[in-house]
Amino acid sequence: MKTWRDSARSKIIPILEQARKENWTEARIKKALFDAYPYGERRCYPYKVWLDEIKVQRGLKKGKLTKHKDLAGQTTFLSE
């Protein structure tokens, strides 16, 4: 099962790769990431994970790029 972080990462990385290839401006990158948010309302745990994973992938925060533990089903994204 995918976690929220795994799901977010799979959507964020392609955007950042395209941005690097095409030399996007910071504003365009932020807009693309904003528009790509897939989980509905921007609040609660999925949104926090989304924002955190953006920081990790952009090198603004150290993060573990390994599998994250499933805490009794609390962090699992059920379907994609």
C-alpha positions as CSV (number, residue, x, y, z in Angstrom):
1,M,0.0,0.0,0.0
2,K,1.2,3.5,-0.8
3,T,1.6,6.1,1.9
4,W,0.5,9.7,1.5
5,R,4.2,10.6,1.2
6,D,4.8,8.0,-1.6
7,S,1.8,9.2,-3.4
8,A,2.9,12.9,-3.1
9,R,6.4,12.1,-4.2
10,S,5.2,10.4,-7.3
11,K,3.3,13.5,-8.4
12,I,6.0,16.1,-7.2
13,I,9.1,14.6,-8.8
14,P,7.9,14.7,-12.4
15,I,6.9,18.4,-12.1
16,L,10.3,19.3,-10.6
17,E,12.1,17.3,-13.3
18,Q,10.2,19.1,-16.0
19,A,10.9,22.5,-14.3
20,R,14.6,21.8,-14.3
21,K,14.7,20.8,-18.0
22,E,12.7,23.8,-19.1
23,N,14.2,26.3,-16.6
24,W,10.9,27.4,-15.2
25,T,10.7,30.5,-13.0
26,E,10.0,30.0,-9.3
27,A,6.5,31.4,-9.7
28,R,5.7,28.8,-12.4
29,I,7.1,26.0,-10.3
30,K,4.9,27.0,-7.3
31,K,1.8,27.3,-9.5
32,A,2.4,23.9,-11.1
33,L,2.8,22.3,-7.6
34,F,-0.2,24.1,-6.3
35,D,-2.3,23.0,-9.3
36,A,-1.1,19.4,-9.0
37,Y,-2.3,18.9,-5.4
38,P,-4.5,15.8,-5.7
39,Y,-6.2,15.3,-2.4
40,G,-9.1,17.8,-2.3
41,E,-9.2,20.3,0.5
42,R,-5.9,21.8,1.5
43,R,-5.8,20.9,5.2
44,C,-5.1,18.1,7.6
45,Y,-2.5,15.4,7.3
46,P,-2.3,14.8,3.5
47,Y,-1.7,18.5,2.9
48,K,1.0,18.7,5.5
49,V,2.7,15.7,3.9
50,W,2.4,17.3,0.5
51,L,4.1,20.5,1.6
52,D,6.8,18.7,3.5
53,E,7.6,16.4,0.5
54,I,7.9,19.5,-1.7
55,K,10.5,20.9,0.7
56,V,12.3,17.5,0.8
57,Q,12.4,17.2,-3.0
58,R,13.5,20.8,-3.5
59,G,16.4,20.3,-1.1
60,L,15.0,22.8,1.4
61,K,14.7,20.1,4.1
62,K,16.5,16.9,4.9
63,G,14.2,14.0,4.6
64,K,14.3,10.2,4.4
65,L,13.9,8.9,0.9
66,T,13.2,5.4,2.2
67,K,10.0,3.7,2.8
68,H,8.0,5.2,5.7
69,K,6.5,3.0,8.3
70,D,2.7,2.5,8.3
71,L,1.6,3.6,11.8
72,A,-1.4,1.2,12.2
73,G,-2.9,2.4,8.9
74,Q,-2.8,6.1,9.8
75,T,-0.5,7.1,7.0
76,T,-1.6,4.8,4.3
77,F,-3.1,6.2,1.1
78,L,-5.8,3.7,0.2
79,S,-6.0,4.0,-3.6
80,E,-4.7,5.9,-6.5
